[in-house]
Amino acid sequence: MRVRDHLAEVFDDALFAEAFPGRGAPAQSPALLALVTVLQFTENLTDRQAADAARDRLSWKYALGAELSDTGFDFCALSRFRSRLAGDGMERVLFDRLLEHCREAGLVKAGGKQRTDSTHVISAVRDLNRTELAGESVRAALEALAVAAPSWLAGVIDVAEFAERYGPRVDGWTMPSSKTKRERLAQIFGQDALVLCRAAWSDRAPAWIREIEAVALLRKVLVQTYTVRLDARGREVVSKRDADNDGVPPGSTRLASPYDPDARWSAKGDDLFWCGYKIHLTETCHAPAEAEAEAEAEACLRALAPNLITDVHTTDATVPDVKATEPIQKNLTEREVTPAEHYLDSGYPSADLITAAAGQGITMVTPLLGDHSPQARTAEGFDKSAFRIDWKARQVRCPEGSTSAGWYPVTQHGRDAIVIDFARADCRPCPSRDKCTSSVRGTRMLTLQPRELHERTATARAEQDTESWRAKYALRAGVEGTVNQALDVTGIRRARYRGLPKVRVQHAFSATALNVVRLDAWWTTNPLHKPRTSRLERLNCRLAS
């Protein structure tokens, strides 16, 4: 009910006009469906439960502005609404509108502090091994072709044989226990996939057959899982790829299911393996009152604005956190909520990103990974910090006093770098050579970043070893509570839908629902709605600070 009282202007049909054609039968109000979806995620309801609540619950009727006698709508309307948003790239339209409303109300603004963290999201499909993936891909293609082109399919396969083999779903529990029989079954799956693909890509097949998603995915699975060779007798042999001899595709392109082409396998550490996606949540935050003595008096008189989610970014599971830093900060800048300080964990930064963010007025408060060279890992080794660099003279002096013999600007992995070389005449007789290098050449080489990046990295690493920096960085830990709230309230850890566009819709509405929950908590505890304090009480607050 408070959502309608405070946020009625946010839910406007005009926001979703681009997702609906100008002609045709009138559709259900998209603003109404958007509000129902937000309320659905605040209580983690299914579509059917949300439609029932919109029809039966008085509080929902009030929020929707519906008459008591209103019979509601069919729950399928919510699925069609999400498909429209995903198909037109409008996943974030409501989230951005609510963020804009909060910015206009002064609850969110540029500057200040924000923090980001990520968590894994499990896809809405079951986990498949390589053999199950091959068989289930054939089955998915057959099911699609049986609906779209039954006559064509009957002309290219033995329907009775394929129906017996692919009628029930392919499941590892029902496969033969013998390793030899399982390998033979995997070979049969590959042969059947090859038969279907050759028929679909033949000149006699209609072109639209190849455009069916399940058929296109079957072709990718065939290429990624099998090899086709000729034996000594000239016969064609289909066999599973061997990782060592034949190679397998990288995880970023390797399909994990024929029913979700965007889900990917990924791992974090030694214990966490999952198939699905990754979500990054960014929220505003405030330093503890004891860390900001100058704001104590104001804190006594008014409540701080609530911590609100300012960005939600969803990728497939294989994208590392460092690849998400720039898009997140770009989104914040475009929506005029750029933070002055951005708190992140060690997976997000790089020297390039820290420098680029500083150019936009963003200070990234994040630990840079340490020097992992063999010299840095040993207590007695000479790491890069032990060498003195003269950038003007383009020379480096080692701890024993020798000067570098070469200074070579290069490009490594698409980035500028500088390679430093020391002469053999200086390194081989050096008494500290064992502490400096173990190379066969017997000389030390250094690879440096350009001056600005090198100096910024060195400064950041030195700063993060201080107690004051650690106390400041402790503010980042609060985002773990936001991730936990997202799991408890909206069930964000598990994808409700299949495909990255629809998962992005889910996450955008989940973030919107969390903001609504937090706004509601702030509305009900806003001191402006309480009796004003006396002047004596205000003076006491200032004296206490």
N, C-alpha and C positions, 0 to 999 in steps of 0.2 A: 504494500500500500504506500509506503514511503517512496518507493521507486517512482510511482505515478506522480506523487506530490512534488518531487524534486527533479525528476529527469524526463518528464513528459515530452519536452521539446527535443530531446535527443532522438527519440524513436519516431522518425518521420519517413513516410513513404517515398519522399523525393530522394532519399539516400540510395535507394535501390532501383531507381528508374531505369538505369542502363541494363539491368539484368532482365527486364521484361519488354516484350515487343509492344509497339504502339497500337497494334490491331489484334483482334481476337476476343475471346470470351474474357470477362473480368476475372482476375485472380484474387485469391485471398490477400488481404492487406499484408504486404511484406513487413511493415513496421510491427504489426501484431505478431507475425510469425517470429520476427527477430526478438521481440520481448519475451515471447513464450520460450524461445531457445535459451535466452539468458537465464530465465527463471528455472528452466530445465537443468541447466548446468550448475546453478547454485544448490540444487538438491540432488544432483547426479541421477536424474530420472531417465527412463527410456522414452522413446517417442510416444508410445501408447500411454504411458503414465502421465506424460506432460499434456497430451491432448485431453485425457480424463480430468486432470487438475484444472485445465482451462474451462472445462464444462461444469465441474462440480464444486470447486472451491470458491467461496465468496471473495477471499482476498485476491485471488487471481482475476476474478471477474472485475473487481475494482481497478486493479492495475491495468487491465486491458480495456477498460471503459465499456464493458459489455453489459447488456441487460440481464436481469436475473433469469429471464426465460430463454436466453441465448443457448442454442444447442451445440455450439462449438464447431469443430471441424474434424475431418478425418485425419488421423495421425500421419498418413502418407504425405500430407502437405508439407510437413517438416522436412522430410527427405528430399522432396522436389525442390524446396526452397534452398537447402544446402547445396544441391547439385547446381542450381542456377548460380549461386555465389562462387562456387569452385570453378565452374565453366567459364565465368566472365572475369576471373581474377579479382573478385571483390571480397576476399576472405576477411580483410581487415577493416572494411568500411565502417562497421559499427564500433569496433574498438577505437579507431582513430577519431570518430565523432565524439565518443565519450571522453577521450583524452583531451580533445579540443575544448569541450565543455568545461572540464576541470581546469584547464589552463586559463580559460576566460574567467573562471570563478576564483582564480588565484591559488588553487590547491596544488597546481603543478606549474613550474616555471623553469626557464633556462637558468643555468648556474646551479649551485647547490651540489648535492652528492647523490650519486646513483650507483647501484651495484648489480652485477650480472652473474648468473650461474646457469649451468645446464644439467639436464638429467636425461636418462635414456627412456625411450618410449617403445613398448612392445607392440608389434604389428597385430592386426586382427586376423591373421592367417596362422595356420599351424606350422610348426617347424618341420622341415623336410630335409632328409639327407639327399645325396646326389642321385641315387637310384630312384627314390620316391619322387624327386623333382622331375626326373625324366619321364617316368610313367604318368604322373599326374598332369604334366604338360601335354602329353599325347591325349589323355582323357579330356582335358579342358578344351583342346582344339576340336576333338570329335563332338563334344556336346555342343559347341558353338556352330559347327558345320551342320550338325543334324537339324538344327533350327533354321539356319540361314540358307543352306543349299543341300537338302536331303537327297535330291535326285542325283546331283553331281557327286556327292559323297558315296552313294551306293554304286556308282560306276567306277570308282577308283580303289575301293577296299572290299574285303570280304566282311560284310556287315555282321554275320553270325559269329565269326571268329573274333572280331574286334569287340563285339558286344559282350562276349564271354570273358574276355581278358580285361576290358576296361569298364564293365558295368558297375561294379562296386568301386569305391575309391581305393587308390593305391596306398597301402598301409604297410609299414615295416613289420607290424605284428603278424600279418598274414603271409609274409614272404617265406620262402624255404629257409630252413635252418642251415642247410649246407652252404658253405662259401662258394663252391663250384656252381651250384644251382642258382645262387643269387647273382653271380657274375653272368651266367647264361641269361637270366631274366633281364638284367640290365642291358645286355646286348640286344635282346629282342625289343626292348623299349626303343633303343637307338635305331634299329632297323625299321620299326613302324614309323618313327618320327621322320626318318629319311624318305620313306615311301610317301607319306603325306606331304612333306615339303616339296618333293619333286613333282608331285601331281599338282600342287597349288601354284608352283612357279613354272609350269609347262606352258607352252604357247596356246594349248587348247583350253586352258582354264580361264574363266572370267577374271579380269584384273581385280575386281572388287573382292575376290576370295582372299587375295594376299593382304588386303587392308583390314581384315578381321583381326582384332587385337590378339585373340588367343592363338591364331595361326602365326602372326608375326612373332609372338613370344616363343612359340614352339621352335621356330627357326633359330632364334637366339640361344635357346637352351640346347639345341642340337649342336650348334657350333661351339658353345662353351663346355659341353660335357663329353663330346665324342670326337673321334677322328675317323676318317674314311681312307683306307689304304687298299692297295692291290697286293695279294699274296704271290707266291712263286708261280702259281698256276694261272695268274691273271684274274682271280676272283676277288670281288669287292668284300672287304672285311670292315665291319663297324665295331669299334672298341672304345671303351671309356678312356678318357685322357688320363695320362699319368703325370702327376705334378712335376716330377723330376725330369722326365724325358720329353713330354709333350707340352708342358706348361699349362697353367690355368689362368683365366683372366683375373685382374686385380679385384679386390673386394668392392671397389666403388662402382664397377660395371657388372659384377656377377649377380645374376638373378637368383632370388631365394624362393620365389613362389610364382606360379603362373597366374595367380589371382590378385597379386599385388606387385606390379612391375617396379615400384619404387622402394620396396622394403629391401634392406641390406643387412647382412651379418656384420657385427662389429664386436670388439672386445675392449674392456677397460681394466687394466691390471691383469692379474692372474685368475681372478675369481668371477668376473662379470662378463658373460657372453649373452648377446641378445640379437634378435632379428627385428628390425623396425626402423626407428627414427631417433632423432635427438631434438630436444627443445631447449631454447635459451630464454630465460625470463630476466627482464631488467626492471628494477623498481627504484623509486626514490627512497632516500633514507636520511636519517638525522643522527648526528653525533650525540652521545650521551651528554646530559646536562652538565655533569661534572667535568667533561672535557671542553666545554665552552662556557666559561664563567661569565663571559660578557652577555650571554643570552639568558642568564638565570632569572633576572627580574621579569623579562618578557614571558618566560615560561610559567611564571606564577600567575600571570594575568590572562593568558590565552593558551589554548591547546595547540600543539603543533599540527600542521596539516597531516592527514593520514599518509602512510606509505602506499603509493599507488604504482601499479605496473605501467611502465611507459613503453615497453616494447616486448613483443613476443616473436621469436624467430625460430622456424622449424626447418630442419635439414634432414637428409637421410643419415643413417647411423655412422657412415664412414667419414663424414666431414669433420676434421679436427676443430677444436674450439678456436684455434688461432685464425682459421678461415672465416669465422663468424664475427670477429671483432669489428672489422671495417663496415660490413653491412649493418650491424647494430648501431654503430655510431652515426652512420649515414641516415638511418631511419630517425634517430633522435634529432639530428640536425634539421631534417626536412620538416619535422613536426614541431620545431621551435622549442624543444625541451632539452637542448644540449647541456650536459652536466659540466660543471667546473672540475669536479673530481669523479673519476669513474673507477670503482673498486672491482677488481677481477682476480681470479686465481691464476696460478702460474701457467695454465694451459692457453690463455688468451693472448699474452703479449709477445712482441718481438721488438727488436730495436727499431726497425722500420716503422712499425705501427705506433710505437711510443712517440717517435719524432713527428709522424704525420698527425697524430692526435694533438700534440702540442701546438702544431700550426693552426689547428681549429679552436684553440683555447681549452682543450680537454687535458687534464692531468691524469694519467693512468696510474692509479695506486695499485700496484701489482708486483709480486716478486718475479724478477727475471731468473730464469734457470741459470745455475752456476756454470763455470767452466768445467767441462767434462773431459778435458784432455788427460792423457796418462800422467802428465806432470802435475796437474791440479789434484788428481786423485791420491797421489802419494804425498805424505807429509813433508818430505824433503825435496820434492821436485820443484823446478823453476817453471811456473806457469806464466801466462802473458803479463800478468800484473808485475812480475819481477823485472821486466824489461822497460827501459826508458826510451820513449819515442820522441824524436825531434821531427815534427811534421814539416817544418820549414826546410830543414836540411835534407829531409827524406832519408833519415838514418835511424837505426835502432841500436842501442847500447845494451849488451847483455850484463848480467850480474857480475861477471868476471872482468868487465871493462872492455871487451872486444866490440868493434863496430861492425855493423852489417855490411855485406859486400854487394847486395842487390836489393832493389826496390822495384817491384813489378806490378803495376796496375793491371788487373785481369777481370774477367767476368766469369763467375761461377754460379751455375744454376740460375742464370738470368739476372744475377745481382752483382753490383760492383764490389770488388775486394782488392786487397793489396797483399802480395806474397813477398815475404822478407826472407832473404837467404844469407847465411853466414859462410865465410870462407873456410875451406878444409884446414888451411894452415893455422887458423885460430881455434877451431873446434877439436881437432884430433889430439893435440897435446894438452888440451884444457884439463886441469885436475878435477873439474866438476862435470865432466861430460856425462857420467853415469846419471847424474841428477837432472840433466838437461835433455838428452836425447838417446834413443836406442835404435836409431835408423842405421841401415846397412852402410849408407854413405858416410856416417859418422859426423854429420853436420846438422845443425838445428835450422828448421824452417818455421816461420810464423805466417799465419793468415789473418790479416786484420780487416776490419770493416772500414769504410771511409771515416774521416776524422770526426765528423759530427756524431755519427752513430757510435763510434768507438768510445768517445768521451761520455756520451749520454749513458751508454751501457755501464761503463766503469763507475760513473757517479751513482747510478741507480743501485748497482750491486753493493757499493760501499754504504749507501744510505739504508738499505734494507737490513743491514746488520746491526742497526741501532735500536735501543729500547723504545725511543720515541716513535720510530716508524712502525714497530710491531704493535704498539698501543693504538696507533692510528689505523693500521690495517685490520685490527680486530673488528672494525665496523662491518667488514665484508661478510662475517660469519652469519649475520642476520638473514641473509638471503636464503640460507638453508631452511629457515622456518617458512619462508614463502613457498619454496619447493614442496615442503611437507604439507602446507595448507592446500596447495594445488592438488596434491595426491589425495588428501582426505576429503576435500569438498567436491572436486570435479572429476576425480579418477583419471588424472591426466597421464598417468604412467602407462595406461593401456589405450591403444588407438581404438576408437569406436568404428571407424570406417576404413576402407581400403583405398590406397593411392595417396600420394603426397598432397595434392590439392585439397582433398577432403579432410585429411589430417590437419592441414593448416587451418581450415575452417573450424574444426573442433578446438584447436588450441587458441585461436583468436576469441572464440566465444567463451572458452574457459577463462582466459585472462580478463575478459569483460565481466564475467560473473564474479571473479575474485575482486575486481575493483568495486562492483556493486555491493558485495558483502562488506568490504572495508569502508565504503562510503556510508553504508547503513549503520555500522558500528560507530562511525564518527558523528553521524547526525544525532544518534541517541545519547552521545556523551559530550556534545558540544557545550562548552561553558557559557556560550552566548544565550542558551536557553535556560540558564540557571540564574538565581538571584545574584546581583552584582556584589563584589566584595567591597568592604568599607575602605576608606582611605588609610585608616590605621593598619588594616590587614595588608594592604598593598605596600605600605612603608615597611612592615615587618618582613615581607618577602624580599624587598630590596636590601635590607640590612642583613638578612640571612645569607644573601648571595655575596 
